[in-house]
Amino acid sequence: MKRKGLFIAFDNLTYNPNIINDTKPSEVNGLEKKIFYQINTFKKYGFEMFFYNPYLNRNSLIEKITRRLPFHFLEKWDFDFSAINSFSFIYIRKPWFMDGDLIFTLKKIRKIAPSIKIFLEIPTYPYDHEGKDFKMLPLKIKDKLWRKYLFKYVDRIVTYSDDDYIFDIKTIKVSNAIDYELVKRKKILNSIDNSFNMIAVSSLYYWHGYDRAIEGLKNYYEGTHSKEVNLYIVGTGPEFVKYEKLIKEYDLENHVFLTGYKSGSALDDLYDKCIIGLDSMGRHRSGVSFNSSLKGKEYCAKGLIIVSGVKTELDLDEEFNYYIRVPADETPVDFVSVVEKVDNYLSSENIFDIQTKIMEYSKNKFDYEVALEPVKKYIDNI
């Protein structure tokens, strides 16, 4: 008999994973795809998976307001707790902020099923500095009030950081992941001209730090430079207008391109031009010193040389050569140095071989079935 797992997510989804076919979801956003692939990976491991969302189709104005209250019990989970003993494990994606509903529900589950294993995934840690808006303050207070009780009910925290413990709970360290066959580069380059094209794909928050890249390109073009370097910033978000002003102020309209949101073949066309992917450049601004970003895994599947402003898994792998780290501070990115390092790669290998090797590395390291293996091993030992 298959062991059963319950996957809980609090995100506002446009579909119910319990009824979606076991095929690649279409017309859903990146977060929804991630949830789908995580559930599907557990199924591939041989577990019978079920999905529950306390907030699915329950987003009235009253509910949205009460979620900001420190004590929030107006919205009860309509879950059949009598069946909880039939599950071997529960995998919970971290809610936006911890609250009393979560803690008291975990307490109830632990009382009914003492032997069930409970995982809580916290993708970004620490996360206290992510919301700078004053409206976030009540949620932050609520989170700090309730998260100190998690250790009583959670067996392991699944993290993309390099922390051994979070909130006094032992962690299972995993990498962010992608469906390699879906994401992989469509056209591998055979050669490049005298220009280096870079891409940065994100939702453009302050911690992505692409203002550092724009400042760096300003310095690069003001000095002696050997290559034309162009940057495509793909996405929309709070920093878009700021970037727009900087590009205009520094007269970089011919080298930095704000494309807005792109997906599908339009995004693939941009990737096909590029040999470098810019990971986050400002994670130090939100207090994060180690980051396993989803975009970094996508860049890898696209065969891109990765430039990062924060420590990642690639810092720990001495065998992976196509990775450039820049300081985790406010200094402009030194593109003279970046270009020199890329030139060194290209002096001994052609771009086709480089991109092929990076893609193969991605397949072996960051595909979902590989990335979630540490969680599977823990469950197998239950």
HELIX and SHEET records of a PDB file:
HELIX    1   1 GLY A   30  LYS A   44  1                                  15    
HELIX    2   2 LEU A   61  THR A   66  1                                   6    
HELIX    3   3 PHE A   81  SER A   86  5                                   6    
HELIX    4   4 GLY A  100  ILE A  112  1                                  13    
HELIX    5   5 PHE A  134  MET A  136  5                                   3    
HELIX    6   6 LEU A  137  ARG A  147  1                                  11    
HELIX    7   7 LEU A  150  LYS A  152  5                                   3    
HELIX    8   8 TYR A  180  VAL A  183  1                                   4    
HELIX    9   9 TYR A  206  HIS A  208  5                                   3    
HELIX   10  10 TYR A  210  GLU A  222  1                                  13    
HELIX   11  11 PHE A  240  GLU A  249  1                                  10    
HELIX   12  12 GLY A  264  TYR A  271  1                                   8    
HELIX   13  13 ARG A  283  SER A  286  5                                   4    
HELIX   14  14 LEU A  294  ALA A  301  1                                   8    
HELIX   15  15 GLU A  313  LEU A  316  5                                   4    
HELIX   16  16 PHE A  335  SER A  348  1                                  14    
HELIX   17  17 ILE A  351  PHE A  366  1                                  16    
HELIX   18  18 TYR A  368  ALA A  371  1                                   4    
HELIX   19  19 GLU A  373  ASP A  380  1                                   8    
SHEET    1   A 7 GLU A  48  TYR A  52  0                                        
SHEET    2   A 7 LYS A   4  ILE A   8  1                                        
SHEET    3   A 7 PHE A  89  ARG A  93  1                                        
SHEET    4   A 7 LYS A 117  ILE A 122  1                                        
SHEET    5   A 7 ARG A 156  THR A 159  1                                        
SHEET    6   A 7 ILE A 169  LYS A 173  1                                        
SHEET    7   A 7 TYR A 165  ILE A 166 -1                                        
SHEET    1   B 6 VAL A 256  GLY A 260  0                                        
SHEET    2   B 6 GLU A 228  VAL A 234  1                                        
SHEET    3   B 6 SER A 195  VAL A 201  1                                        
SHEET    4   B 6 ILE A 276  LEU A 278  1                                        
SHEET    5   B 6 ILE A 305  SER A 308  1                                        
SHEET    6   B 6 TYR A 323  ARG A 325  1                                        
END                                                                             
